[in-house]
Amino acid sequence: MPNSARPLAAIILAAGQGTRMKSSLHKVLHPIAGRAMLLHLIAAFDAAGARERVVVVGAGREQVESAVAPHDVRIAVQAQQLGTAHAALQAREALAGFDGTVIVAFGDTPFLKSETIAALAERLAAEDAPRIVMLGFRPPDAKAYGRIIADGDRIEKMVEFKDANPAERAVTLCNSGVTAIRAADLWPLLDRVGNSNAAGEYYLPDIVMLALADGDRAVVVETGADEVIGINSRAELAYAEARWQVAKREAVMADGATLTAPETVWFAHDTVVGRDVTIGQNVVFGPGVSIADGATIHAFSHLEGASVGEGAAIGPYARLRSGTVIGAGAKVGNFVETKKAVLGKGAKASHLTYLGDAEVGEGANIGAGTITCNYDGFFKSRTVIGTGAFVGSNSALVAPVSIGDGAIVAAGSVVTRDVAVDALALARGQQQEKPGWAARFRDAMRAKKAGR
């Protein structure tokens, strides 16, 4: 919780239709690093100690409500999109009885940091007692952002671009829209906001002008432009993803990992990478991946929902799916796919293998072309391969089945029954040989072809 010790609440505005996205998916639910924009922002407020989080929804509300359902978030509805002040006002009932600091933010600004949230709350509680704290930034191109006219950090005027004169438009300090204010001040000010402006909307920044007219102080806290970047189109979404990935790659390398070609590696929001990890070219991490110290992820591998143990080697061209756990020193080689598979310490599946719903013991060796037949069209079943077992190439293990410790499965076997400890399982048709058959076959075919 911020040093102000006041309870903190968030109002997240997500009622806009996001028409520039041209998508049936709500704008704030488009993902960055595998997590919806809105959920990035909620996570930041959680980290800042927010006691209440209210998301204001409008068009596409069902999608948003479903996405935030696991996060104990309150919902408020803006039936008509009449502006940001009107949207924030819809949260009044959800925050009835709340007496603390409220920060209003936007669901399409996913990079707002918990540290910045805390800084806004602390500035609001400072000795000079500002009534409102705004978050400002200076973008390379101010475009049509609203402007903050300030003397030092003290705000003299807030103006929307549409209503600004040429001198005001020349100001580089822009309004992110992120606002910190005490709950007791917020609702009366919002009630007083009018819509006498070029767009006919109720603007949230107008509460600053009302506070200044009352003789109160409003101040600005500045942050970098990338932190408050708004995402309104697919191009802006791609730019935001790229910026996030650059920052993540730099953080991973700063923590002691090697990225052979950093610009080709893509992380998820929760990827955990240990020290002395080496990650090759064109590796993609989906959500839920952790890589222990000293592991190697070779080029063109894709990992999601997987844990890779210390010193393990993955790929190249490997796919690790959800529920995969790779033990220390284990190896998953080229064109191997795993799903809900646990490989013990030092186990190997080096080539062209599918291991689904499987447990592979320490030191076991899985030959090329082996598959666990885990699905019968109705149910998934599990395969257990014991410590030190050896499964020969092109074997099919039809689950549920267990291969005992130290057992050997002969190449090309279709195993449908359990194999005992240290036994040899040989389950394939007997080889037959017919002398001279191939030569006679070729002669017959040549004669047939010549007679056509």
Buried (B, 14 or more C-beta within 10 A) or exposed (E): BBEBEBBBBBBBBBBBEBEBBEBEEBBBBBBBBBBBBBBBBBBBBBEBBBBBBBBBBBBBBEBBBEBBEEEEBBBBBBEEBBBBBBBBBBBBEBBEEBEBBBBBBBBBBBBBBBEBBBBBBBBBBEEEEBBBBBBBBBBEEBEEBBBBBBEEBEBEBBBBBEBBEEEBEEBBBBBBBBBBBBBEBBBEBBEBBEBEBEEEBBBBBBBBBBBBEEEBBBBBBBBEBBBBBBBBBEEBBEBBBEBBBEEBBEEBBEEEBEBBEBEBBBBBBBBBBBEBBBBBBBBBBBBBBBBBBBBBBBBBBBBBBBBBBBBBBBBBBBBBBBBBBBBBBBBBBBBBBBBBBBBBBBBBBBBBBBBBBBBBBBBBBBBBBBBBBBEEEEEEBBBBBBBBBBBBBBBBBBBBBBBBBBBBBBBBBBBBEBBBEEBEBEBEEEEEEEEEEEEEEEEEEEEEEEEE
